[in-house]
Amino acid sequence: MKIRLASTLQSDSIVDGEGIRTVVWTQGCPHNCPFCHNPQTHDFKGGFLEDVDVIKEELRELKGQDGITLSGGDPMVQPLQCLEIAKEAHRLGMNVWCYSGYRFEEIMDNKNMKKLLEEVDVLVDGKFLIEEKSLDIYYRGSKNQRIIDVKKSLEEGKVVEIEKYKGTKIFSQMYKKEKGMFI
């Protein structure tokens, strides 16, 4: 089975979910959110094709990673390929985060997307909205996006957001310096 990727695996990410992660950058996104930080991943004919078994082998060779993050692009447009990768990550003891412009509720209405969702631990859902952009929130680009505990949500039959990520980080305080000082 082939998957269309935007790039090779990116290991040691600390911004694409909690912990140290390897990111699988999928290619192709129907949302085309204005000001998306990965517009090069939108074209469904861009990137390159790779065999899913090659990606799984690369996961087996990783060291020091807490989990993988399926991003892109939108992983939900290649749900069966991403499902196989997510299963392998779980088999290897890693957790799985997924970023999607689709809302949880939309994913639940699509048989193949739901299969992938059932193998995801944390879903960051919703399109990026420039008017909701914030640099003071955890692991997402805009405030409309939700960080969802997928297992609890499936058990309870409703979206359960992860409370510790709902607050704001005060990055601006970290970078403020006395007048005349530069970073």
Contact map, one row per residue, 1 for C-alpha under 8 A:
111000000000000000000000000000000000000000000000001110000000000000000000000000001000000000000000000000000000000000000000000000000000000000000000000000000000000000000000000000000000000
111100000000000000000000000000000000000000000000111100000000000000000000000000001000000000000000000000000000000000000000000000000000000000000000000000000000000000000000000000000000000
111110000000000000000000010000000000000000000000111100000000000000000000000001001100000000000000000000000000000000000000000000000000000000000000000000000000000000000000000000000000000
011111000000000000000000011100000000000000000011110000000000000000000000000000000000000000000000000000000000000000000000000000000000000000000000000000000000000000000000000000000000000
001111110000000000000001111000000000000000000011110000000000000000000000000000000000000000000000000000000000000000000000000000000000000000000000000000000000000000000000000000000000000
000111110000000000000000111000000000000110000111000000000000000000000001100000000000000000000000000000000000000000000000000000000000000000000000000000000000000000000000000000000000000
000011111000000000000001110000000000000000000011000000000000000000000000000000000000000000000000000000000000000000000000000000000000000000000000000000000000000000000000000000000000000
000011111100000000000001100000000000000000000000000000000000000000000000000000000000000000000000000000000000000000000000000000000000000000000000000000000000000000000000000000000000000
000000111110000000000111100000000000000000000000000000000000000000000000000000000000000000000000000000000000000000000000000000000000000000000000000000000000000000000000000000000000000
000000011111100000000111000000000000000000000000000000000000000000000000000000000000000000000000000000000000000000000000000000000000000000000000000000000000000000000000000000000000000
000000001111100000011110000000000000000000000000000000000000000010000000000000000000000000000000000000000000000000000000000000000000000000000000000000000000000000000000000000000000000
000000000111110000011100000000000000000000000000000000000000000010000000000000000000000000000000000000000000000000000000000000000000000000000000000000000000000000000000000000000000000
000000000111111100011110000000000000000000000000000000000000000000000000000000000000000000000000000000000000000000000000000000000000000000000000000000000000000000000000000000000000000
000000000001111111111000000000000000000000000000000000000000000000000000000000000000000000000000000000000000000000000000000000000000000000000000000000000000000000000000000000000000000
000000000000111111000000000000000000000000000000000000000000000000000000000000000000000000000000000000000000000000000000000000000000000000100000000000000000000000000000000000000000000
000000000000111111001010000000000000000000000000000000000000000000001000000000000000000000000000000000000000000000000000000000000000000000100000000000000000000000000000000000000000000
000000000000011111101000000000000000000000000000000000000000000000001000000000000000000000000000100000000000000000000000000000000000000000100000000000000000000000000000000000000000000
000000000000011111111000000000000000000000000000000000000000000000000000000000000000000000000000000000000000000000000000000000000000000000000000000000000000000000000000000000000000000
000000000000010011111000000000000000000000000000000000000000000011100000000000000000000000000000000000000000000000000000000000000000000000000000000000000000000000000000000000000000000
000000000011110001111100000000000000000000000000000000000000000111100000000000000000000000000000000000000000000000000000000000000000000000000000000000000000000000000000000000000000000
000000000011110111111110000000000000000000000000000000000000000011111000000000000000000000000000000000000000000000000000000000000000000000000000000000000000000000000000000000000000000
000000001111100000011111000000000000000000000000000000000000000010111000000000000000000000000000000000000000000000000000000000000000000000000000000000000000000000000000000000000000000
000000001110100100001111100000000000000000000000000000000000000000011110000000000000000000000000000000000000000000000000000000000000000000000000000000000000000000000000000000000000000
000010111100000000000111110000000000000000000000000000000000000000011111000000000000000000000000000000000000000000000000000000000000000000000000000000000000000000000000000000000000000
000011111000000000000011111000000000000000000000000000000000000000000111100000000000000000000000000000000000000000000000000000000000000000000000000000000000000000000000000000000000000
001111100000000000000001111100000000000010000000000000000000000000000111111000000000000000000000000000000000000000000000000000000000000000000000000000000000000000000000000000000000000
000111000000000000000000111110000000000011110110000000000000000000000001111000000000000000000000000000000000000000000000000000000000000000000000000000000000000000000000000000000000000
000100000000000000000000011111000000000011111100000000000000000000000001110010000000000000000000000000000000000000000000000000000000000000000000000000000000000000000000000000000000000
000000000000000000000000001111110000000011110000000000000000000000000001110010000000000000000000000000000000000000000000000000000000000000000000000000000000000000000000000000000000000
000000000000000000000000000111110000000001000000000000000000000000000000010000000000000000000000000000000000000000000000000000000000000000000000000000000000000000000000000000000000000
000000000000000000000000000011111000000000000000000000000000000000000000000000000000000000000000000010000000000000000000000000100000000000000000000000000000000000000000000000000000000
000000000000000000000000000011111101001001000000000000000000000000000000000000000000000000000000000000000000000000000000000000000000000000000000000000000000000000000000000000000000000
000000000000000000000000000000111111000000000000000000000000000000000000000000000000000000000000000000000000000000000000000000111000000000000000000000000000000000000000000000000000000
000000000000000000000000000000011111000000000000000000000000000000000000000000000000000000000000000000000000000000000000000000011100000000000000000000000000000000000000000000000000000
000000000000000000000000000000001111101000000000000000000000000000000000000000000000000000000000000000000000000000000000000000000100000000000000000000000000000000000000000000000000000
000000000000000000000000000000011111111000000000000000000000000000000000000000000000000000000000000000000000000000000000000000010000000000000000000000000000000000000000000000000000000
000000000000000000000000000000000011111000000000000000000000000000000000000000000000000000000000000000000000000000000000000000000000000000000000000000000000000000000000000000000000000
000000000000000000000000000000000001111111000000000000000000000000000001100000000000000000000000000000000000000000000000000000000000000000000000000000000000000000000000000000000000000
000000000000000000000000000000010011111111000000000000000000000000000000000000000000000000000000000000000000000000000000000000000000000000000000000000000000000000000000000000000000000
000001000000000000000000000000000000011111100100000000000000000000000000000000000000000000000000000000000000000000000000000000000000000000000000000000000000000000000000000000000000000
000001000000000000000000011110000000011111110110000000000000000000000001100000000000000000000000000000000000000000000000000000000000000000000000000000000000000000000000000000000000000
000000000000000000000000001111010000011111110100000000000000000000000001100000000000000000000000000000000000000000000000000000000000000000000000000000000000000000000000000000000000000
000000000000000000000000001110000000000111111100000000000000000000000000000000000000000000000000000000000000000000000000000000000000000000000000000000000000000000000000000000000000000
000000000000000000000000001110000000000011111100000000000000000000000000000000000000000000000000000000000000000000000000000000000000000000000000000000000000000000000000000000000000000
000000000000000000000000000100000000000000111110000000000000000000000000000000000000000000000000000000000000000000000000000000000000000000000000000000000000000000000000000000000000000
000001000000000000000000001100000000000111111111000000000000000000000000000000000000000000000000000000000000000000000000000000000000000000000000000000000000000000000000000000000000000
000111100000000000000000001000000000000010001111100000000000000000000000000000000000000000000000000000000000000000000000000000000000000000000000000000000000000000000000000000000000000
000111100000000000000000000000000000000000000111110000000000000000000000000000000000000000000000000000000000000000000000000000000000000000000000000000000000000000000000000000000000000
011110000000000000000000000000000000000000000011111000000000000000000000000000000000000000000000000000000000000000000000000000000000000000000000000000000000000000000000000000000000000
011110000000000000000000000000000000000000000001111101100000000000000000000000000000000000000000000000000000000000000000000000000000000000000000000000000000000000000000000000000000000
111000000000000000000000000000000000000000000000111111100000000000000000000000000000000000000000000000000000000000000000000000000000000000000000000000000000000000000000000000000000000
111000000000000000000000000000000000000000000000011111110000000000000000000000001001100000000000000000000000000000000000000000000000000000000000000000000000000000000000000000000000000
100000000000000000000000000000000000000000000000001111111000000000000000000000000000000000000000000000000000000000000000000000000000000000000000000000000000000000000000000000000000000
000000000000000000000000000000000000000000000000011111111100000000000000000000000000000000000000000000000000000000000000000000000000000000000000000000000000000000000000000000000000000
000000000000000000000000000000000000000000000000011111111110000000000000000000000000100000000000000000000000000000000000000000000000000000000000000000000000000000000000000000000000000
000000000000000000000000000000000000000000000000000111111111000000000000000000000000100110000000000000000000000000000000000000000000000000000000000000000000000000000000000000000000000
000000000000000000000000000000000000000000000000000011111111100000000000000000000000000000000000000000000000000000000000000000000000000000000000000000000000000000000000000000000000000
000000000000000000000000000000000000000000000000000001111111110000000000000000000000000000000000000000000000000000000000000000000000000000000000000000000000000000000000000000000000000
000000000000000000000000000000000000000000000000000000111111110000000000000000000000000110000000000000000000000000000000000000000000000000000000000000000000000000000000000000000000000
000000000000000000000000000000000000000000000000000000011111110000000000000000000000000000010000000000000000000000000000000000000000000000000000000000000000000000000000000000000000000
000000000000000000000000000000000000000000000000000000001111111000000000000000000000000000000000000000000000000000000000000000000000000000000000000000000000000000000000000000000000000
000000000000000000000000000000000000000000000000000000000111111110000000000000000000000000000000000000000000000000000000000000000000000000000000000000000000000000000000000000000000000
000000000000000000000000000000000000000000000000000000000000111110000000000000000000000000000000000000000000000000000000000000000000000000000000000000000000000000000000000000000000000
000000000000000000010000000000000000000000000000000000000000011111000000000000000000000000000000000000000000000000000000000000000000000000000000000000000000000000000000000000000000000
000000000011000000111100000000000000000000000000000000000000011111110000000000000000000000000100000000000000000000000000000000000000000000000000000000000000000000000000000000000000000
000000000000000000111000000000000000000000000000000000000000000111110000000000000000000000000110000000000000000000000000000000000000000000000000000000000000000000000000000000000000000
000000000000000000111100000000000000000000000000000000000000000011111000000000000000000010001111100000000000000000000000000000000000000000000000000000000000000000000000000000000000000
000000000000000000001111000000000000000000000000000000000000000011111100000000000000010010000111100000000000000000000000000000000000000000000000000000000000000000000000000000000000000
000000000000000110001111000000000000000000000000000000000000000000111110000000000000000000000001111000000000000000000000000000000000000000000000000000000000000000000000000000000000000
000000000000000000000011110000000000000000000000000000000000000000011111001000000100000000000001111000000000000000000000000000000000000000000000000000000000000000000000000000000000000
000000000000000000000011110000000000000000000000000000000000000000001111111000000000000000000000011100000000000000000000000000000000000000000000000000000000000000000000000000000000000
000001000000000000000001111110000000010011000000000000000000000000000111111000000000000000000000001000000000000000000000000000000000000000000000000000000000000000000000000000000000000
000001000000000000000000111110000000010011000000000000000000000000000011111000000000000000000000000000000000000000000000000000000000000000000000000000000000000000000000000000000000000
000000000000000000000000011111000000000000000000000000000000000000000011111111000000000000000000001110000000000000000000000000000000000000000000000000000000000000000000000000000000000
000000000000000000000000011000000000000000000000000000000000000000000111111111100100000000000000011100000000000000000000000000000000000000000000000000000000000000000000000000000000000
000000000000000000000000000000000000000000000000000000000000000000000000011111100100000000000000000101000000000010010000000000000000000000000000000000000000000000000000000000000000000
000000000000000000000000000110000000000000000000000000000000000000000000011111100000000000000000000000000000000010000000000000000000000000000000000000000000000000000000000000000000000
001000000000000000000000000000000000000000000000000000000000000000000000011111111100000000000000000000000000000000000000000000000000000000000000000000000000000000000000000000000000000
000000000000000000000000000000000000000000000000000000000000000000000000001111111110000000000000000000000000000110110000000000000000000000000000000000000000000000000000000000000000000
000000000000000000000000000000000000000000000000000000000000000000000000000001111111000000000000000000000000000110110000000000000000000000000000000000000000000000000000000000000000000
111000000000000000000000000000000000000000000000000100000000000000000000000001111111100000000000000000000000000000000000000000000000000000000000000000000000000000000000000000000000000
001000000000000000000000000000000000000000000000000000000000000000000100001101111111110000000000000000000000000000010000000000000000000000000000000000000000000000000000000000000000000
000000000000000000000000000000000000000000000000000000000000000000000000000000111111111000000000000000000000000000110010000000000000000000000000000000000000000000000000000000000000000
000000000000000000000000000000000000000000000000000100000000000000000000000000011111111100000000000000000000000000000000000000000000000000000000000000000000000000000000000000000000000
000000000000000000000000000000000000000000000000000100110000000000000000000000001111111110000000000000000000000000000000000000000000000000000000000000000000000000000000000000000000000
000000000000000000000000000000000000000000000000000000000000000000010000000000000111111111000001000000000000000000010011000000000000000000000000000000000000000000000000000000000000000
000000000000000000000000000000000000000000000000000000000000000000000000000000000011111111100000000000000000000000000010000000000000000000000000000000000000000000000000000000000000000
000000000000000000000000000000000000000000000000000000010010000000000000000000000001111111110000000000000000000000000000000000000000000000000000000000000000000000000000000000000000000
000000000000000000000000000000000000000000000000000000010010000000110000000000000000111111111111000000000000000000000000000000000000000000000000000000000000000000000000000000000000000
000000000000000000000000000000000000000000000000000000000000000000000000000000000000011111111111000000000000000000000000000000000000000000000000000000000000000000000000000000000000000
000000000000000000000000000000000000000000000000000000000000000000000000000000000000001111111100000000000000000000000000000000000000000000000000000000000000000000000000000000000000000
000000000000000000000000000000000000000000000000000000000001000000000000000000000000000111111100000000000000000000000000000000000000000000000000000000000000000000000000000000000000000
000000000000000000000000000000000000000000000000000000000000000000100000000000000000000011111110000000000000000000000000000000000000000000000000000000000000000000000000000000000000000
000000000000000000000000000000000000000000000000000000000000000011110000000000000000000011111111000000000000000000000000000000000000000000000000000000000000000000000000000000000000000
000000000000000000000000000000000000000000000000000000000000000001110000000000000000000011001111100000000000000000000001100000000000000000000000000000000000000000000000000000000000000
000000000000000000000000000000000000000000000000000000000000000000111100000000000000010011000111110000000000000000000011110000000000000000000000000000000000000000000000000000000000000
000000000000000010000000000000000000000000000000000000000000000000111100000000000000000000000011111000000000000000000001111100000000000000000000000000000000000000000000000000000000000
000000000000000000000000000000000000000000000000000000000000000000001110001000000000000000000001111100000000000000000001011100000000000000000000000000000000000000000000000000000000000
000000000000000000000000000000000000000000000000000000000000000000001111011000000000000000000000111110000000000000000000001110000000000000000000000000000000000000000000000000000000000
000000000000000000000000000000000000000000000000000000000000000000000010011100000000000000000000011111100000000000000000001111100000000000000000000000000000000000000000000000000000000
000000000000000000000000000000100000000000000000000000000000000000000000010000000000000000000000001111100000000000000000000011110000000000000000000000000000000000000000000000000000000
000000000000000000000000000000000000000000000000000000000000000000000000000100000000000000000000000111110110000000000000000011100000000000000000000000000000000000000000000000000000000
000000000000000000000000000000000000000000000000000000000000000000000000000000000000000000000000000111111110000000000000000011000000000000000000000000000000000000000000000000000000000
000000000000000000000000000000000000000000000000000000000000000000000000000000000000000000000000000001111111000000000000001010000000000000000000000000000000001000000000000000000000000
000000000000000000000000000000000000000000000000000000000000000000000000000000000000000000000000000000111111100000000000000000000000000000000000000000000000000000000000000000000000000
000000000000000000000000000000000000000000000000000000000000000000000000000000000000000000000000000001111111110000000000000000000000000000000000000000000000000000000000000000000000000
000000000000000000000000000000000000000000000000000000000000000000000000000000000000000000000000000001111111110011001000000000000000000000000000000000000000000000000000000000000000000
000000000000000000000000000000000000000000000000000000000000000000000000000000000000000000000000000000011111111011000000000000000000000000000000000000000000000000000000000000000000000
000000000000000000000000000000000000000000000000000000000000000000000000000000000000000000000000000000001111111001000000000000000000000000000000000000000000000000000000000000000000000
000000000000000000000000000000000000000000000000000000000000000000000000000000000000000000000000000000000111111111000000000000000000000000000000000000000000000000000000000000000000000
000000000000000000000000000000000000000000000000000000000000000000000000000000000000000000000000000000000001111111100000000000000000000000000000000000000000000000000000000000000000000
000000000000000000000000000000000000000000000000000000000000000000000000000000110000000000000000000000000000011111110000000000000000000000000000000000000000000000000000000000000000000
000000000000000000000000000000000000000000000000000000000000000000000000000110110000000000000000000000000011011111111000000000000000000000000000000000000000000000000000000000000000000
000000000000000000000000000000000000000000000000000000000000000000000000000000000000000000000000000000000011111111111100000000000000000000000000000000000000000000000000000000000000000
000000000000000000000000000000000000000000000000000000000000000000000000000000110010000000000000000000000000001111111110000000000000000000000000000000000000000000000000000000000000000
000000000000000000000000000000000000000000000000000000000000000000000000000100110110010000000000000000000000000111111111000000000000000000000000000000000000000000000000000000000000000
000000000000000000000000000000000000000000000000000000000000000000000000000000000000000000000000000000000010000011111111001000000000000000000000000001000000000000000000000000000000000
000000000000000000000000000000000000000000000000000000000000000000000000000000000000000000000000000000000000000001111111000000000000000000000000000001100100000000000000000000000000000
000000000000000000000000000000000000000000000000000000000000000000000000000000000010011000000001000000000000000000111111100000000000000000000000000000000000000000000000000000000000000
000000000000000000000000000000000000000000000000000000000000000000000000000000000000010000000011110000000000000000011111111000000000000000000000000001000000000000000000000000000000000
000000000000000000000000000000000000000000000000000000000000000000000000000000000000000000000011100000000000000000000011111000000000000000000000000011100000000000000000000000000000000
000000000000000000000000000000000000000000000000000000000000000000000000000000000000000000000001110000000000000000000001111100000000000000000000001111000000000000000000000000000000000
000000000000000000000000000000000000000000000000000000000000000000000000000000000000000000000000111100010000000000001001111110000000000000000000011111000000000000000000000000000000000
000000000000000000000000000000000000000000000000000000000000000000000000000000000000000000000000111100000000000000000000011111000000000000010000111100000000000000000000000000000000000
000000000000000000000000000000000000000000000000000000000000000000000000000000000000000000000000001111110000000000000000001111100000000000000000111100000000000000000000000000000000000
000000000000000000000000000000000000000000000000000000000000000000000000000000000000000000000000000111100000000000000000000111110000000000000001110000000000000000000000000000000000000
000000000000000000000000000000101000000000000000000000000000000000000000000000000000000000000000000111000000000000000000000011111000000000000001100000000000000000000000000000000000000
000000000000000000000000000000001101000000000000000000000000000000000000000000000000000000000000000010000000000000000000000001111101100000001101100000000000000000000000000000000000000
000000000000000000000000000000001100000000000000000000000000000000000000000000000000000000000000000000000000000000000000000000111111100000000101000000000000000000000000000000000000000
000000000000000000000000000000000110000000000000000000000000000000000000000000000000000000000000000000000000000000000000000000011111100000000100000000000000000000000000000000000000000
000000000000000000000000000000000000000000000000000000000000000000000000000000000000000000000000000000000000000000000000000000001111100000000100000000000000000000000000000000000000000
000000000000000000000000000000000000000000000000000000000000000000000000000000000000000000000000000000000000000000000000000000011111110000000111000000000000000000000000000000000000000
000000000000000000000000000000000000000000000000000000000000000000000000000000000000000000000000000000000000000000000000000000011111111000001110000000000000000000000000000000000000000
000000000000000000000000000000000000000000000000000000000000000000000000000000000000000000000000000000000000000000000000000000000001111110001110000000000000000000000000000000000000000
000000000000000000000000000000000000000000000000000000000000000000000000000000000000000000000000000000000000000000000000000000000000111110001000000000000000000000000000001000000000000
000000000000000000000000000000000000000000000000000000000000000000000000000000000000000000000000000000000000000000000000000000000000011111000000000000000000000000000001111100000000000
000000000000000000000000000000000000000000000000000000000000000000000000000000000000000000000000000000000000000000000000000000000000011111111110000000000000000000001111100000000000000
000000000000000000000000000000000000000000000000000000000000000000000000000000000000000000000000000000000000000000000000000000000000000111110000000000000000000000001111100000000000000
000000000000001110000000000000000000000000000000000000000000000000000000000000000000000000000000000000000000000000000000000000000000000011111000000000000000000000001000000000000000000
000000000000000000000000000000000000000000000000000000000000000000000000000000000000000000000000000000000000000000000000000100000000000011111110100000000000000000000000000000000000000
000000000000000000000000000000000000000000000000000000000000000000000000000000000000000000000000000000000000000000000000000000010000111010111110100000000000000000000000000000000000000
000000000000000000000000000000000000000000000000000000000000000000000000000000000000000000000000000000000000000000000000000000011111110010011111100000000000000000000000000000000000000
000000000000000000000000000000000000000000000000000000000000000000000000000000000000000000000000000000000000000000000000000000000001110010011111110000000000000000000000000000000000000
000000000000000000000000000000000000000000000000000000000000000000000000000000000000000000000000000000000000000000000000000001111001000000000111110000000000000000000000000000000000000
000000000000000000000000000000000000000000000000000000000000000000000000000000000000000000000000000000000000000000000000000111110000000000011111111000000000000000000000000000000000000
000000000000000000000000000000000000000000000000000000000000000000000000000000000000000000000000000000000000000000000000001111000000000000000011111100000000000010000000000000000000000
000000000000000000000000000000000000000000000000000000000000000000000000000000000000000000000000000000000000000000000000011110000000000000000000111110000000000011001100000000000000000
000000000000000000000000000000000000000000000000000000000000000000000000000000000000000000000000000000000000000000000000011110000000000000000000011111001000001111000000000000000000000
000000000000000000000000000000000000000000000000000000000000000000000000000000000000000000000000000000000000000000000000111000000000000000000000001111111000001111000000000000000000000
000000000000000000000000000000000000000000000000000000000000000000000000000000000000000000000000000000000000000000001101111000000000000000000000000111111100001100000000000000000000000
000000000000000000000000000000000000000000000000000000000000000000000000000000000000000000000000000000000000000000000100100000000000000000000000000011111110000000000000000000000000000
000000000000000000000000000000000000000000000000000000000000000000000000000000000000000000000000000000000000000000000000000000000000000000000000000011111111000100000000000000000000000
000000000000000000000000000000000000000000000000000000000000000000000000000000000000000000000000000000000000000000000000000000000000000000000000000111111111111100000000000000000000000
000000000000000000000000000000000000000000000000000000000000000000000000000000000000000000000000000000000000000000000100000000000000000000000000000001111111111000000000000000000000000
000000000000000000000000000000000000000000000000000000000000000000000000000000000000000000000000000000000000000000000000000000000000000000000000000000111111100000000000000000000000000
000000000000000000000000000000000000000000000000000000000000000000000000000000000000000000000000000000000000000000000000000000000000000000000000000000011111111000000000000000000000000
000000000000000000000000000000000000000000000000000000000000000000000000000000000000000000000000000000000000000000000000000000000000000000000000000000001111111000000000000000000000000
000000000000000000000000000000000000000000000000000000000000000000000000000000000000000000000000000000000000000000000000000000000000000000000000000000001101111100000000000000000000000
000000000000000000000000000000000000000000000000000000000000000000000000000000000000000000000000000000010000000000000000000000000000000000000000000111001101111110000000000000000000000
000000000000000000000000000000000000000000000000000000000000000000000000000000000000000000000000000000000000000000000000000000000000000000000000000111011000011111000000000000000000000
000000000000000000000000000000000000000000000000000000000000000000000000000000000000000000000000000000000000000000000000000000000000000000000000011110000000001111100100000000000000000
000000000000000000000000000000000000000000000000000000000000000000000000000000000000000000000000000000000000000000000000000000000000000000000000001110000000000111111100000000000000000
000000000000000000000000000000000000000000000000000000000000000000000000000000000000000000000000000000000000000000000000000000000000000000000000000000000000000011111110000000000000000
000000000000000000000000000000000000000000000000000000000000000000000000000000000000000000000000000000000000000000000000000000000000000000000000000000000000000001111110000000000000000
000000000000000000000000000000000000000000000000000000000000000000000000000000000000000000000000000000000000000000000000000000000000000011100000001000000000000001111111000000000000000
000000000000000000000000000000000000000000000000000000000000000000000000000000000000000000000000000000000000000000000000000000000000000011000000001000000000000011111111000000000000000
000000000000000000000000000000000000000000000000000000000000000000000000000000000000000000000000000000000000000000000000000000000000000011000000000000000000000000111111100000000000000
000000000000000000000000000000000000000000000000000000000000000000000000000000000000000000000000000000000000000000000000000000000000000111000000000000000000000000001111110000000000000
000000000000000000000000000000000000000000000000000000000000000000000000000000000000000000000000000000000000000000000000000000000000000111000000000000000000000000000011111000000000000
000000000000000000000000000000000000000000000000000000000000000000000000000000000000000000000000000000000000000000000000000000000000000100000000000000000000000000000001111111000000000
000000000000000000000000000000000000000000000000000000000000000000000000000000000000000000000000000000000000000000000000000000000000001100000000000000000000000000000000111111100000000
000000000000000000000000000000000000000000000000000000000000000000000000000000000000000000000000000000000000000000000000000000000000000100000000000000000000000000000000011111110000000
000000000000000000000000000000000000000000000000000000000000000000000000000000000000000000000000000000000000000000000000000000000000000000000000000000000000000000000000011111110000000
000000000000000000000000000000000000000000000000000000000000000000000000000000000000000000000000000000000000000000000000000000000000000000000000000000000000000000000000011111110000000
000000000000000000000000000000000000000000000000000000000000000000000000000000000000000000000000000000000000000000000000000000000000000000000000000000000000000000000000001111111000001
000000000000000000000000000000000000000000000000000000000000000000000000000000000000000000000000000000000000000000000000000000000000000000000000000000000000000000000000000111111100000
000000000000000000000000000000000000000000000000000000000000000000000000000000000000000000000000000000000000000000000000000000000000000000000000000000000000000000000000000000111111111
000000000000000000000000000000000000000000000000000000000000000000000000000000000000000000000000000000000000000000000000000000000000000000000000000000000000000000000000000000011111100
000000000000000000000000000000000000000000000000000000000000000000000000000000000000000000000000000000000000000000000000000000000000000000000000000000000000000000000000000000001111100
000000000000000000000000000000000000000000000000000000000000000000000000000000000000000000000000000000000000000000000000000000000000000000000000000000000000000000000000000000001111110
000000000000000000000000000000000000000000000000000000000000000000000000000000000000000000000000000000000000000000000000000000000000000000000000000000000000000000000000000000001111111
000000000000000000000000000000000000000000000000000000000000000000000000000000000000000000000000000000000000000000000000000000000000000000000000000000000000000000000000000000001001111
000000000000000000000000000000000000000000000000000000000000000000000000000000000000000000000000000000000000000000000000000000000000000000000000000000000000000000000000000000101000111
